Amino acid sequence: MILVTGATGTVGRSLVDQLAVSGAPVRALTRRPADAGLPDAVEVVAGDLGDRACIAAAMHGVERVFLLSTGPDIPVHDANVLHDAARAGVGHVVKLSSGRTGDDTATDPIPSWHRLGE
C-alpha cells in the first residue's frame, strides 16, 4: 500500500491517478474525502497532517509514503508523518520538497519551510 498525502492537489492528484492506472494499491489522505473525486480504486481516508491520530491510523498496512505538505507548518507536518511512518515500519518515504532548499541565499518562505522539514 502506498499512502499519498496532499492527494487532492495538483501533484498529489496526478500521482494518485498514475498509481491507480498502474494497479498499485493507493491510500489517499485528504481533509475532505467527500470532495476528493479520486478514482474508485483508491482508498480515500480523512486526515490532517497536524493530527497524529489520523496519520497513525492512515499508516496501517502502508509500505511506502509520498509526503507532500504545504504552508508554514511543513516542519511539524513532515515530522508527524515521518514519526508515524517509522512506528508503522514503513520502508520508503519520498518527500516532495523545493529545489531551493540547498540554496542558503533562498530565504523566502517556501524553501525555508521545506529546509526545516528536511
Secondary structure, DSSP 8 states (H G I E B T S, - for coil): -EEESSTTSHHHHHHHHHHHHHT--EEEEES-GGG----TTSEEEE--TT-HHHHHHHTTT--EEEE---STTHHHHHHHHHHHHHHHT--EEEE---TTTT-TT--SHHHHHHHHH-
